[in-house]
Amino acid sequence: MFCLFAGNMKMLNDGVSLLNLNLRGRRICYLCAVSPDSLGRLFCISVCRRALALANANRVVEEIFMRKKLLVSSLLAGVLGVAGIAHVSADGHMAPTEGKAFIQYITEKNDYTKWPLFPGKGKLYKGAHPHGALLTTYVSPDAMKAMRDKKGVIPSGGIIVKENYTPDAKLDAVTVMYKKAGYNPDAGDWYWIKYAANGAIDKEGKVPGCINCHRAVQGNDWIFTGPVK
């Protein structure tokens, strides 16, 4: 049935098309106006009103759904924003600055071996003291994007993992730099950790030896491996 009771050419779920027709100052149905008898007009008016009620109900349901969706999104953003024990980076990192939990994060929750290699470096490239004779360096996706975009700094949440190998290509240790905003402003906000192939932690935190050595390249965001800009 085509109805001109009200609407703006809107198709309803029940297949009724609505238009807006003004006759003598009143919005009425075209079929009601031409119906030859009162019974026909009453029937058409009834259909029109049900169709209009359905349209209004649909609009109300859609509005409630959208408001709930926006509320959930806002609450989720608030929870992530106030999390105090971990920082959420551009690609979802939530790495804690505590040795065992951090190792678990980069080996189990977010396997670093699936990350891209440091730009311009392959696997088992030549290393130097105090790292291994051979090195393989991985970077988190957000850190990689910053380097490709020539940002000059790694964003908060970025992680660089360096595998240290012996001359015969045996994994000896893993050294990691993790950028966390506000962690240590005097040393680039980097969290440092070194652990053995068996997972035993050698050192972690604001490690003086790491900081003093990497201070020589603080203009490159404290990174020796390669340029970040």
Order of alpha helices (4+ residues) and beta strands (2+ residues): beta-beta-beta-beta-beta-alpha-alpha-beta-beta-alpha-beta-beta-alpha-beta-beta-beta-beta-alpha
